[in-house]
Amino acid sequence: MTLQAANRLTVAETQIIDAYTNQIGSLPGDGAVLLKRDGLFDALKRQGLPTRRVETFHYTDLKALLRALPAEEPQAVAKAISSLVSGATVLNVLQGVSEVPASLPEGLAVSLYRDALTNGDAAEGLNAFNADDTIGRLNGAFVRDGFTLDVAEDAEIEAPIELQSVHAAGQLHLRFPATFGKGSKATVIERHVGQSGSAALASVVADLKLGEGAEITWIILQGEGDADTHLGQIRAELGTDAKFRLFIVNAGGKLVRQEIHVKTAGEGSDFTLRAVNLLGGDTHTDVTMTLGHDVPNTTSTEVIRNVVFDRAKGVFQGMIRVAPDAQKTDARMACNTLLMSDDCEFSVKPELEIFADDVQCAHGATVADIHKSHLYYLMSRGIPEKKARALLINGFVAEIVEELENEPLVEALEEIITDWLEHHG
């Protein structure tokens, strides 16, 4: 059903149409980019925001949840913050505007995405991922800035690269295309921080290509404000023998949808997903993944841990597709949830589509509260109940973070998780 046929635009849909009409003259881009923007916007306008009738948004009715867009705040000022770990190469995006630092480590090339929009280089990548790609269309229509990353062949970037997006209010739409050359190694932290109580809307698309034998760790640390909407998407294509480790920590935001789309395009490639979702208040957080095993001899493991308080609602959808030629695929997925109140919810939808016969594939999900005997054991040794609960929850999620095998990163993420639990527990 199109917006025109329904003739019942929501406030947010009307604001999207008005915003594009008002901004099209100031959005960066040559003729090819503007043509792509128009196509993405027209498709978004025709389809409208997705409802429960769209299968991939069945648990996240964006038409109902996204009630209004935050107003533009031209006077809003965001301030840079300290890097997550000492020594990181920080690429700042303050209030939606990117800035390349004066010095970069050897093997890393960085350019402003707004320059790629202006000269037309970005046109080729401004595409919807699939027929239901609301985030890709919204982002492609409105994107203004970001960074283009290129890691050279055989380069080993020792210190993490931190893409630090900080905002105070309003709207920002960012893109992070990144190419990792053959045999390269790097850790990238995609970090999102809200600095005010005013509502903000952030859409972010990262488009990654891993060359043969590349070993890349990508961390998404989402710490938006209590009134913010975060619509994120990461697309990754893995070459032969490439290893891609994706870590996600959701610890903020009012409405969050993080999409993951991965394609194992080269034999011997391996994908690892580890996610921690910390949900409280009346927030809604959705992590949705599609993973295509398209060639033989590829592997993947996904482990998602969720802690849900108050009236929060969470979603994990994971679709693994094994193509007919993808023999010797080994794919395993697990989602484990702690429900900490009677009013919270978490929906899990793991899926496998297998068209090859020589494979090992499995998925599972658990939902529980803290085991009373474990709580009693700690309390009987003089630990207050609130502290005992926090220790048990920390243990539940800590083993996910510890898989990073990078002590400064592990300590920094554990501190964020501990602070969140102290505030919400």
C-alpha positions in Angstrom: 0.0 0.0 0.0 1.5 3.3 -1.0 1.3 6.6 0.9 -0.8 8.1 -1.9 -3.3 5.2 -1.9 -3.6 5.1 1.9 -4.0 8.9 1.9 -3.3 8.8 5.6 0.2 10.1 6.2 1.5 10.0 9.7 3.2 13.1 11.2 6.6 11.5 10.6 5.9 10.6 7.0 4.7 14.1 6.3 7.8 15.6 7.9 10.0 13.3 5.8 8.4 14.6 2.6 8.6 18.2 3.7 12.2 17.8 4.8 13.3 16.4 1.5 11.5 19.1 -0.4 13.1 21.8 1.8 16.6 20.3 1.8 17.1 19.0 -1.8 18.6 22.3 -2.9 21.3 22.1 -0.2 22.1 18.4 -0.1 25.6 17.8 -1.5 25.9 15.8 -4.8 26.4 16.1 -8.5 23.7 15.1 -11.1 24.3 11.3 -10.7 24.0 11.5 -6.9 20.9 13.7 -7.0 19.3 11.2 -9.4 20.0 8.4 -6.9 18.6 10.5 -4.0 15.4 11.1 -6.0 15.0 7.4 -6.7 15.5 6.4 -3.1 13.2 9.1 -1.8 10.5 8.2 -4.3 10.6 4.6 -3.3 10.4 5.6 0.4 7.5 8.0 -0.3 5.6 5.3 -2.2 6.0 2.6 0.4 5.8 4.7 3.5 7.3 3.7 6.8 7.0 -0.1 7.3 4.3 -1.6 9.5 3.9 -5.1 11.0 2.7 -6.2 7.6 6.2 -6.0 6.3 7.7 -9.3 7.6 11.2 -7.9 8.4 9.5 -5.2 10.5 6.9 -7.4 12.1 8.2 -6.7 15.6 9.1 -3.1 14.9 6.2 -1.2 13.5 8.2 1.9 12.4 5.1 3.6 11.2 3.7 3.6 14.7 6.9 3.9 16.7 8.5 6.8 14.8 5.8 9.3 15.6 7.6 12.5 14.6 11.0 13.7 13.4 13.1 15.9 15.6 13.2 19.5 14.3 16.4 20.7 12.8 18.6 22.5 15.3 21.0 24.7 13.4 22.4 26.2 16.6 23.1 22.8 18.3 26.8 22.3 19.1 28.4 18.9 19.9 31.7 18.6 21.7 34.3 16.0 21.0 34.8 13.4 23.8 37.8 11.3 24.8 38.5 8.2 22.8 37.2 4.9 24.1 40.8 3.7 24.5 44.1 5.6 24.7 46.0 6.0 21.5 43.1 5.4 19.1 42.9 7.3 15.8 39.8 9.4 16.3 37.7 10.5 13.2 35.3 13.1 14.6 31.7 13.6 13.3 30.4 16.5 15.4 26.7 17.4 14.9 26.8 15.5 11.5 30.0 17.2 10.1 33.1 15.2 9.6 36.7 16.3 10.0 39.8 14.4 8.9 42.7 14.6 11.5 46.0 16.1 10.6 47.9 12.7 10.9 46.9 9.1 10.2 48.6 5.8 10.8 50.5 4.3 7.8 48.3 2.2 5.6 45.1 4.1 6.4 43.6 6.6 3.9 40.6 8.7 4.9 38.5 11.2 3.0 35.3 13.1 3.7 32.2 11.4 2.4 30.6 14.8 1.5 33.4 15.2 -1.0 32.5 11.8 -2.6 28.9 13.1 -2.8 29.9 16.4 -4.4 32.1 14.9 -7.1 29.8 12.0 -7.8 32.0 9.1 -6.6 29.3 8.2 -4.0 26.6 7.6 -6.6 27.5 3.9 -7.2 27.0 3.0 -3.6 23.7 4.8 -3.0 21.5 1.8 -3.4 18.8 0.1 -1.3 19.9 -3.2 0.0 16.6 -4.9 -0.7 12.9 -4.2 -1.3 12.2 -3.4 2.4 15.3 -1.3 3.0 13.7 1.7 4.7 17.0 2.7 6.5 19.0 2.6 3.3 16.5 4.7 1.4 16.1 7.3 4.2 19.9 7.5 4.7 20.6 7.7 0.9 18.1 10.4 0.4 19.4 12.6 3.2 23.0 11.7 3.8 25.4 14.7 4.1 28.7 13.4 5.4 30.7 10.6 6.9 34.1 9.1 6.1 35.5 6.9 3.3 38.1 4.5 4.7 40.7 2.6 2.7 43.2 0.2 4.5 46.0 -0.8 2.2 47.0 -4.4 1.4 49.0 -6.1 4.2 48.6 -3.0 6.4 48.3 -3.7 10.1 46.7 -0.8 12.0 47.6 -1.5 15.6 45.6 1.2 17.4 41.8 1.2 17.0 40.2 3.6 14.5 37.3 5.4 16.3 34.5 6.8 14.2 33.2 9.2 16.8 29.7 10.6 16.0 28.5 13.0 18.7 25.4 15.1 18.4 23.4 17.5 20.6 20.0 17.4 18.8 18.3 17.5 15.4 19.0 15.1 12.6 22.2 13.6 11.1 22.6 11.1 8.3 26.1 9.5 7.9 27.8 7.0 5.6 31.0 5.0 6.3 32.1 3.1 3.2 35.3 1.1 4.0 37.6 -1.1 1.9 40.1 -3.4 3.6 42.9 -4.6 1.3 44.3 -8.2 1.0 45.9 -9.3 4.2 45.1 -6.2 6.2 44.3 -6.1 9.9 42.4 -3.4 11.8 39.9 -2.6 14.6 37.3 0.0 14.0 35.0 1.5 16.7 31.8 3.0 15.4 30.6 5.1 18.4 27.4 7.1 18.7 26.8 9.5 21.6 24.0 11.9 22.4 24.9 14.9 24.5 21.6 16.5 25.3 18.1 15.7 26.4 16.7 17.0 23.2 15.5 14.4 20.7 17.7 13.5 17.7 17.4 11.2 14.7 20.5 9.5 13.4 20.7 7.2 10.4 24.0 5.5 9.7 25.1 3.1 6.9 28.5 1.4 6.9 29.4 -0.5 3.7 32.4 -2.8 4.1 34.4 -4.8 1.6 37.0 -7.2 3.1 39.8 -8.4 0.7 41.4 -11.8 0.7 42.8 -12.8 4.1 41.7 -9.5 5.8 41.1 -9.7 9.5 38.8 -6.9 10.7 37.1 -6.2 14.0 34.2 -3.7 13.9 32.6 -2.5 17.1 29.3 -0.6 17.1 28.9 1.2 20.5 25.5 2.9 20.5 24.9 5.2 23.4 22.3 7.6 22.1 20.2 9.8 24.4 17.0 8.8 26.1 14.9 10.6 23.5 16.9 9.6 20.4 16.1 7.4 17.4 19.0 5.5 15.9 18.6 3.7 12.6 21.8 1.8 11.7 22.8 -0.5 9.0 26.1 -2.4 8.3 26.7 -4.2 5.1 29.7 -6.4 4.7 31.1 -8.6 1.9 33.8 -11.1 2.8 36.5 -12.2 0.4 38.5 -15.5 0.4 39.7 -16.4 3.9 38.6 -13.1 5.3 37.7 -12.9 9.0 35.1 -10.4 10.1 34.3 -10.0 13.8 31.4 -7.7 14.6 30.7 -6.6 18.2 27.6 -4.6 19.0 26.7 -2.9 22.4 23.4 -1.1 22.5 23.2 0.9 25.7 21.0 3.9 24.8 18.4 5.3 22.5 14.6 5.5 22.7 14.0 3.7 19.4 16.8 1.7 17.9 17.0 -0.5 14.8 20.4 -1.9 13.9 20.5 -4.0 10.7 23.3 -6.4 9.8 23.7 -7.7 6.3 26.7 -10.0 5.6 27.7 -12.0 2.5 30.4 -14.6 2.6 31.6 -14.3 -1.0 34.9 -16.1 -0.7 35.8 -19.6 0.4 37.3 -19.9 3.8 35.7 -16.7 5.0 34.4 -16.5 8.6 31.9 -14.2 10.3 31.5 -13.7 14.0 28.7 -11.6 15.6 28.6 -10.9 19.3 26.0 -8.5 20.7 24.9 -7.1 24.0 21.6 -5.3 24.3 20.9 -3.4 27.5 17.3 -2.2 27.5 15.5 -0.2 30.1 12.7 2.4 30.6 10.1 2.2 27.8 12.7 1.9 25.0 12.5 -0.3 21.9 15.6 -1.9 20.4 15.7 -4.2 17.3 18.8 -6.0 16.0 18.0 -7.7 12.6 20.6 -9.8 10.7 20.7 -11.5 7.3 23.7 -13.7 6.5 24.3 -15.3 3.2 26.6 -18.3 3.0 27.0 -18.2 -0.8 30.2 -20.3 -1.4 31.6 -23.6 0.0 33.7 -23.9 3.2 32.6 -20.8 5.2 31.8 -20.5 8.9 29.8 -18.2 11.1 28.8 -17.9 14.8 26.4 -15.4 16.3 25.8 -15.0 20.1 23.4 -12.3 21.3 22.9 -11.5 25.0 20.0 -9.3 26.2 19.2 -7.8 29.5 15.7 -6.2 29.7 14.3 -4.0 32.5 11.2 -2.0 33.2 8.8 -1.8 30.2 11.5 -2.1 27.5 10.9 -4.1 24.4 13.6 -5.8 22.4 13.9 -7.8 19.1 16.4 -10.1 17.5 15.8 -11.5 14.1 18.5 -13.6 12.5 18.2 -15.1 9.0 20.9 -17.5 7.7 20.7 -18.6 4.1 22.9 -21.4 2.8 23.1 -21.4 -1.0 23.0 -24.7 -3.0 26.7 -24.4 -3.8 27.7 -23.6 -0.2 28.7 -27.1 0.9 30.7 -27.5 4.1 29.0 -24.5 5.7 29.2 -24.3 9.5 26.7 -21.8 10.9 25.6 -21.5 14.5 23.4 -18.9 16.2 22.2 -18.4 19.8 20.2 -15.7 21.5 20.0 -15.6 25.3 17.8 -13.1 27.3 17.3 -12.1 30.9 13.9 -10.5 31.6 14.2 -8.4 34.7 10.6 -7.3 35.1 7.0 -8.5 34.5 6.4 -5.7 32.0 9.3 -6.1 29.6 9.4 -8.1 26.4 11.9 -9.6 24.1 11.0 -11.3 20.7 13.4 -13.7 19.0 13.0 -15.0 15.5 16.0 -17.2 14.4 15.7 -18.6 10.9 17.6 -21.0 8.7 17.2 -21.5 4.9 19.4 -24.4 3.8 19.7 -25.4 0.2 22.9 -27.5 0.5 23.1 -31.0 2.0 26.6 -31.2 3.5 26.3 -28.5 6.2 26.3 -28.0 9.9 23.8 -25.4 11.0 22.0 -24.8 14.3 20.2 -22.1 16.2 18.7 -21.7 19.7 17.2 -19.2 22.1 16.6 -19.0 25.8 14.6 -16.6 28.0 14.9 -16.5 31.8 15.2 -14.5 35.0 18.2 -14.6 37.3 18.3 -18.0 39.0 17.1 -17.7 42.6 19.7 -20.1 43.9 22.5 -18.0 42.4 21.1 -14.9 43.9 20.7 -16.5 47.3 24.3 -17.8 47.2 25.7 -14.3 46.8 23.3 -12.7 49.3 24.1 -15.3 51.9 27.7 -14.1 51.8 26.7 -10.5 52.7 26.3 -9.0 49.2 23.2 -6.7 49.0 20.5 -7.9 46.6 20.9 -5.1 44.1 24.7 -5.6 44.0 24.3 -9.4 43.7 21.9 -9.0 40.7 24.4 -6.6 39.0 27.2 -9.2 39.5 25.2 -12.0 38.0 24.1 -9.8 35.0 27.7 -8.7 34.5 28.8 -12.3 34.4 26.0 -13.0 31.8 27.3 -10.4 29.4 31.0 -10.2 30.3 32.0 -13.3 28.4 30.8 -11.8 25.2 32.9 -8.7 25.6 36.0 -10.7 26.8 36.1 -12.4 23.4 37.6 -9.2 22.0 41.0 -10.3 23.6 42.1 -6.7 23.7 42.4 -5.7 27.4 42.0 -1.9 27.1 38.9 -2.4 24.9 37.4 -5.0 27.2 37.9 -2.8 30.2 36.4 0.2 28.5 33.3 -1.7 27.4 32.9 -3.4 30.8 32.9 0.0 32.4 30.1 1.2 30.1 28.1 -1.9 30.9 28.7 -1.6 34.6 27.7 2.1 34.6 24.5 1.3 32.7 23.5 -1.5 35.1 24.1 0.7 38.1 21.8 3.3 36.6 19.1 0.9 35.6 19.4 -2.0 37.9 
